[in-house]
Amino acid sequence: MLVLGMALLLITCERDILNPEQNKLTKSVLYDVMKEWYLWYDTMPEVNPDDYHSLNALLDALRYSPTDRWSHVMSTEEYDRFYGQGEYIGHGIGLVGGNGENLWSGWVYIGSPAESQGVERGWQILSINGENITPETNLDSLLGDNEVGLVNSFTFRKPGGQTVSMDIEKQVVDINSVLYSEVINVNETKVGYLVYQHFLVTSIEELDAVF
């Protein structure tokens, strides 16, 4: 999921850029990291990092779109919250891309704002804040900052074809790493089946309960 985040972890031994007490992630450091560790490094344009107003703006210019839908910048606080505490600020919907023009609800976290409004896995997202989804859609910009209380308007198409629109507020969402589990009988043999998504500190209790 976090291609850039993993790259930063790999070079921590050489450049302690993840330690906020020593250095901040600057645009020039981000550019160097991408050139050294990015999977699609040979597709990156030659740019002047100082020409971009933010880290995310620079990353958008360097990212191999639309193939790379995962790389993004997160703060140390966001990183610790996500991997250590198993939570993040958002709507609770896992957005999954299809052929570029299609965007789907791949999963919905239990107890999230999206689930409380009835959003389910498999719904297609037709538009966000009135903007239709296209291969050029910048979801980070469209969805806005990760702030509690920020509201985005979604238009969904359900599997049966019905269209529904709703406003969903961003809140602190608890992440359930185990999205689904059941026991299947196969030729009179019980087989445990689970859909596991994130390797988080909080996942341990979830996995223990499932097994």
KEKE-3310 file (N, C-alpha, C; in steps of 0.2 Angstrom, whole numbers, plus 5000, padded with zeros to 4 digits):
npx = (5004:5009:5020:5030:5031:5037:5049:5055:5057:5067:5078:5081:5092:5103:5099:5092:5077:5065:5064:5057:5064:5076:5077:5066:5055:5059:5056:5067:5073:5063:5062:5075:5073:5063:5070:5079:5073:5060:5048:5045:5055:5062:5052:5050:5049:5062:5063:5062:5062:5059:5050:5037:5023:5020:5024:5015:5011:5023:5025:5014:5017:5028:5024:5019:5006:4991:4994:5001:4993:4995:5006:5010:5011:5013:5011:5022:5014:5002:5007:5010:4998:4990:4998:5002:4991:4980:4970:4963:4960:4945:4933:4930:4929:4936:4944:4944:4952:4946:4946:4952:4942:4933:4928:4928:4919:4929:4930:4922:4924:4920:4908:4912:4909:4904:4899:4889:4880:4876:4883:4891:4902:4907:4899:4899:4908:4902:4904:4912:4909:4903:4911:4914:4921:4936:4950:4960:4957:4961:4962:4966:4967:4953:4946:4951:4959:4964:4954:4944:4927:4927:4917:4912:4904:4896:4891:4884:4883:4873:4875:4863:4860:4854:4855:4862:4865:4875:4880:4896:4904:4921:4929:4937:4942:4941:4952:4948:4957:4955:4944:4934:4928:4926:4921:4923:4915:4923:4923:4919:4929:4934:4938:4947:4944:4949:4949:4962:4970:4978:4994:4995:4999:4988:4981:4984:4976:4964:4967:4969:4956:4949:4955)
npy = (4994:5007:5012:5023:5025:5013:5014:5024:5019:5009:5017:5022:5019:5025:5039:5048:5051:5049:5052:5064:5072:5075:5077:5084:5079:5085:5093:5091:5080:5070:5069:5064:5052:5046:5044:5035:5024:5022:5011:5014:5022:5025:5032:5044:5062:5074:5086:5102:5102:5113:5120:5116:5118:5110:5094:5084:5089:5088:5075:5070:5075:5067:5054:5038:5038:5031:5020:5019:5019:5020:5026:5039:5053:5053:5060:5058:5057:5053:5040:5033:5033:5025:5012:5009:5012:5007:5015:5029:5045:5047:5042:5028:5020:5009:5013:5006:5004:5002:5000:5012:5022:5018:5017:5009:5003:4995:4989:4991:4999:4992:5001:5013:5030:5028:5015:5017:5024:5015:5011:4999:4985:4984:4994:5006:5020:5035:5048:5062:5075:5081:5079:5069:5053:5050:5044:5053:5059:5066:5059:5062:5076:5078:5073:5080:5086:5076:5078:5078:5080:5085:5085:5075:5073:5060:5050:5035:5019:5006:4987:4983:4992:5004:5021:5031:5046:5053:5063:5061:5061:5064:5055:5049:5033:5016:5003:4987:4974:4961:4958:4949:4933:4915:4898:4885:4871:4858:4844:4837:4842:4854:4870:4885:4901:4917:4935:4946:4961:4972:4974:4977:4983:4982:4971:4959:4954:4953:4943:4932:4931:4927:4915)
npz = (5000:5005:4996:4995:5009:5013:5006:5012:5025:5022:5019:5031:5039:5033:5031:5043:5041:5045:5058:5068:5077:5072:5057:5045:5032:5017:5002:4993:4998:4997:4983:4980:4987:4979:4967:4970:4976:4970:4962:4948:4944:4932:4924:4929:4928:4925:4937:4946:4963:4971:4964:4967:4977:4988:4997:4993:4981:4973:4973:4966:4954:4951:4952:4944:4935:4928:4935:4947:4961:4975:4981:4993:5004:5021:5037:5052:5063:5058:5052:5064:5070:5061:5059:5072:5081:5074:5067:5058:5050:5041:5029:5030:5019:5007:4993:4977:4961:4944:4928:4926:4923:4932:4949:4964:4979:4989:5001:5017:5033:5049:5059:5054:5047:5034:5034:5043:5036:5027:5016:5006:5002:4985:4979:4966:4964:4957:4956:4965:4976:4965:4954:4941:4940:4932:4923:4925:4937:4953:4967:4980:4981:4978:4988:4999:5014:5028:5040:5054:5053:5040:5026:5012:4996:4989:4975:4972:4963:4965:4965:4959:4951:4955:4959:4971:4982:4994:5008:5017:5032:5038:5050:5065:5061:5066:5061:5055:5052:5048:5036:5032:5037:5038:5040:5029:5022:5014:5004:5016:5024:5036:5032:5035:5031:5027:5025:5025:5028:5033:5041:5056:5073:5081:5075:5080:5091:5084:5074:5083:5089:5077:5074)
capx = (5000:5013:5027:5034:5033:5042:5055:5058:5060:5073:5084:5082:5099:5107:5097:5086:5073:5058:5065:5056:5068:5082:5076:5060:5055:5059:5055:5073:5074:5058:5064:5080:5070:5060:5075:5083:5069:5054:5048:5045:5060:5064:5047:5050:5052:5067:5060:5065:5057:5057:5044:5031:5021:5020:5026:5010:5011:5028:5023:5009:5021:5033:5020:5018:4999:4987:4996:5003:4987:4996:5011:5008:5015:5010:5015:5024:5008:4997:5010:5010:4991:4988:5001:5002:4984:4975:4965:4965:4954:4943:4926:4929:4929:4942:4943:4948:4951:4945:4950:4954:4936:4929:4931:4923:4920:4932:4928:4919:4926:4915:4908:4914:4904:4902:4895:4883:4875:4873:4888:4893:4907:4904:4896:4903:4908:4902:4906:4914:4908:4900:4916:4914:4927:4940:4957:4964:4954:4966:4957:4969:4964:4946:4944:4953:4963:4961:4952:4938:4922:4926:4912:4912:4897:4897:4886:4886:4878:4873:4875:4857:4859:4851:4860:4861:4869:4875:4886:4899:4909:4927:4929:4942:4940:4945:4953:4947:4962:4951:4938:4929:4931:4921:4923:4920:4916:4926:4923:4919:4934:4933:4943:4946:4945:4949:4952:4967:4972:4984:4999:4995:5000:4981:4979:4985:4970:4959:4968:4968:4949:4947:4958)
capy = (5000:5013:5011:5028:5024:5007:5016:5028:5014:5006:5021:5025:5018:5030:5045:5047:5056:5048:5055:5071:5076:5076:5080:5084:5076:5090:5091:5088:5073:5066:5068:5059:5045:5043:5042:5029:5018:5021:5006:5016:5028:5027:5035:5050:5068:5078:5092:5106:5101:5119:5123:5113:5121:5105:5087:5080:5092:5086:5067:5070:5076:5061:5047:5035:5038:5030:5013:5019:5022:5019:5030:5045:5056:5054:5063:5054:5056:5048:5034:5030:5032:5020:5006:5008:5012:5004:5020:5034:5049:5046:5040:5021:5016:5007:5014:5002:5006:4996:5001:5019:5026:5015:5017:5005:5002:4988:4987:4996:4997:4991:5006:5019:5034:5025:5009:5019:5027:5009:5009:4992:4983:4982:4999:5010:5028:5038:5055:5064:5082:5083:5078:5062:5049:5048:5042:5059:5061:5066:5058:5065:5083:5079:5071:5085:5085:5071:5082:5076:5084:5087:5082:5074:5071:5054:5047:5028:5015:4999:4982:4982:4998:5010:5027:5035:5051:5055:5066:5057:5065:5061:5054:5044:5026:5010:4998:4980:4971:4955:4960:4943:4926:4910:4891:4882:4863:4856:4837:4835:4845:4861:4875:4891:4906:4924:4941:4949:4967:4977:4971:4982:4981:4980:4965:4953:4952:4951:4936:4927:4929:4923:4908)
capz = (5000:5005:4992:4997:5016:5013:5004:5018:5030:5019:5019:5038:5042:5030:5032:5048:5039:5049:5065:5068:5081:5068:5051:5042:5025:5013:4995:4990:5001:4994:4976:4981:4989:4973:4962:4973:4978:4967:4957:4942:4944:4925:4921:4933:4925:4929:4939:4952:4968:4974:4960:4969:4984:4994:4996:4989:4974:4970:4973:4961:4947:4950:4952:4938:4935:4933:4937:4954:4965:4982:4984:4996:5009:5027:5043:5057:5067:5054:5052:5071:5072:5057:5061:5079:5085:5070:5066:5053:5049:5034:5028:5031:5013:5004:4986:4973:4954:4939:4922:4926:4924:4937:4956:4968:4987:4990:5008:5022:5039:5054:5063:5051:5044:5028:5036:5047:5031:5023:5011:5006:4997:4978:4976:4961:4965:4950:4957:4972:4976:4959:4949:4939:4941:4926:4924:4927:4944:4958:4973:4986:4980:4978:4995:5004:5020:5033:5046:5057:5052:5033:5022:5005:4993:4985:4971:4971:4959:4968:4960:4955:4946:4958:4960:4978:4984:5001:5011:5022:5036:5040:5057:5067:5060:5068:5056:5056:5048:5045:5033:5032:5039:5039:5040:5023:5022:5007:5004:5023:5028:5037:5029:5038:5026:5030:5021:5029:5024:5035:5046:5061:5080:5083:5071:5084:5094:5078:5072:5089:5089:5071:5074)
cpx = (5004:5020:5032:5036:5038:5049:5059:5061:5066:5079:5085:5089:5104:5106:5091:5081:5066:5059:5063:5060:5074:5081:5068:5060:5054:5057:5061:5074:5069:5060:5070:5078:5067:5064:5078:5079:5062:5054:5048:5049:5062:5058:5047:5053:5058:5064:5064:5060:5055:5051:5037:5029:5020:5023:5021:5010:5017:5027:5019:5012:5026:5029:5018:5010:4997:4989:4997:4997:4989:5001:5008:5012:5011:5014:5017:5018:5003:5000:5009:5002:4988:4991:5001:4995:4979:4969:4968:4959:4952:4935:4925:4928:4935:4941:4947:4946:4950:4950:4952:4948:4932:4932:4925:4924:4923:4931:4925:4921:4920:4914:4910:4908:4901:4897:4888:4878:4873:4878:4890:4898:4904:4900:4901:4902:4908:4905:4908:4913:4907:4905:4916:4921:4930:4947:4962:4962:4960:4962:4960:4966:4957:4943:4946:4957:4960:4960:4945:4933:4921:4921:4913:4906:4899:4891:4888:4881:4879:4873:4869:4856:4856:4856:4858:4866:4869:4881:4889:4904:4915:4927:4935:4939:4944:4946:4952:4951:4959:4945:4933:4932:4925:4925:4919:4921:4917:4927:4924:4925:4933:4939:4942:4948:4944:4952:4956:4970:4978:4988:4999:4996:4993:4978:4980:4979:4964:4960:4967:4961:4947:4949:4955)
cpy = (5006:5012:5016:5027:5018:5010:5020:5024:5011:5010:5024:5025:5023:5037:5045:5052:5055:5050:5062:5076:5078:5080:5080:5082:5082:5088:5088:5081:5068:5065:5063:5052:5042:5041:5036:5023:5017:5015:5008:5022:5030:5031:5043:5056:5071:5085:5096:5106:5108:5123:5121:5116:5116:5098:5083:5082:5089:5078:5066:5070:5070:5054:5045:5034:5035:5023:5014:5023:5022:5024:5037:5047:5056:5056:5057:5052:5051:5041:5030:5028:5025:5013:5004:5007:5009:5009:5025:5039:5049:5044:5032:5017:5015:5008:5010:5004:5000:4998:5008:5024:5024:5015:5013:5005:4995:4985:4993:4994:4997:4998:5013:5023:5031:5020:5012:5022:5021:5008:5002:4991:4982:4988:5003:5017:5031:5045:5057:5072:5085:5082:5071:5059:5048:5046:5047:5062:5060:5065:5061:5072:5083:5077:5076:5082:5080:5075:5079:5082:5087:5082:5081:5071:5065:5052:5040:5025:5008:4994:4981:4987:5004:5015:5030:5040:5052:5059:5062:5061:5061:5061:5050:5037:5021:5005:4991:4977:4965:4957:4955:4937:4921:4903:4888:4874:4861:4848:4835:4837:4852:4865:4882:4896:4913:4929:4945:4955:4970:4973:4977:4979:4978:4974:4959:4950:4950:4944:4931:4926:4925:4916:4904)
cpz = (5000:5002:4995:5005:5017:5011:5009:5023:5028:5020:5026:5041:5039:5031:5037:5047:5042:5056:5065:5072:5077:5062:5049:5034:5021:5006:4991:4992:4998:4987:4976:4982:4983:4968:4964:4973:4974:4962:4950:4941:4937:4921:4924:4928:4929:4931:4945:4957:4971:4970:4962:4976:4989:4992:4991:4982:4970:4969:4967:4954:4946:4949:4945:4938:4928:4937:4945:4958:4973:4985:4987:5002:5015:5033:5048:5062:5064:5053:5059:5072:5068:5059:5068:5083:5081:5069:5061:5053:5042:5034:5030:5025:5010:4996:4982:4965:4950:4933:4921:4927:4930:4944:4960:4976:4987:4996:5012:5029:5044:5058:5060:5049:5038:5029:5039:5042:5026:5017:5011:5001:4990:4975:4972:4963:4958:4951:4964:4971:4969:4953:4947:4939:4934:4928:4926:4934:4949:4965:4979:4986:4981:4985:5001:5010:5025:5040:5048:5056:5044:5030:5015:5002:4988:4981:4969:4966:4963:4963:4956:4951:4949:4960:4967:4979:4991:5003:5017:5025:5037:5047:5059:5066:5063:5063:5058:5050:5044:5043:5033:5034:5040:5038:5034:5024:5015:5008:5011:5027:5029:5035:5032:5032:5029:5025:5025:5025:5027:5041:5051:5068:5082:5080:5075:5087:5089:5076:5077:5089:5083:5072:5080)
residu = (MET:LEU:VAL:LEU:GLY:MET:ALA:LEU:LEU:LEU:ILE:THR:CYS:GLU:ARG:ASP:ILE:LEU:ASN:PRO:GLU:GLN:ASN:LYS:LEU:THR:LYS:SER:VAL:LEU:TYR:ASP:VAL:MET:LYS:GLU:TRP:TYR:LEU:TRP:TYR:ASP:THR:MET:PRO:GLU:VAL:ASN:PRO:ASP:ASP:TYR:HIS:SER:LEU:ASN:ALA:LEU:LEU:ASP:ALA:LEU:ARG:TYR:SER:PRO:THR:ASP:ARG:TRP:SER:HIS:VAL:MET:SER:THR:GLU:GLU:TYR:ASP:ARG:PHE:TYR:GLY:GLN:GLY:GLU:TYR:ILE:GLY:HIS:GLY:ILE:GLY:LEU:VAL:GLY:GLY:ASN:GLY:GLU:ASN:LEU:TRP:SER:GLY:TRP:VAL:TYR:ILE:GLY:SER:PRO:ALA:GLU:SER:GLN:GLY:VAL:GLU:ARG:GLY:TRP:GLN:ILE:LEU:SER:ILE:ASN:GLY:GLU:ASN:ILE:THR:PRO:GLU:THR:ASN:LEU:ASP:SER:LEU:LEU:GLY:ASP:ASN:GLU:VAL:GLY:LEU:VAL:ASN:SER:PHE:THR:PHE:ARG:LYS:PRO:GLY:GLY:GLN:THR:VAL:SER:MET:ASP:ILE:GLU:LYS:GLN:VAL:VAL:ASP:ILE:ASN:SER:VAL:LEU:TYR:SER:GLU:VAL:ILE:ASN:VAL:ASN:GLU:THR:LYS:VAL:GLY:TYR:LEU:VAL:TYR:GLN:HIS:PHE:LEU:VAL:THR:SER:ILE:GLU:GLU:LEU:ASP:ALA:VAL:PHE)
# end
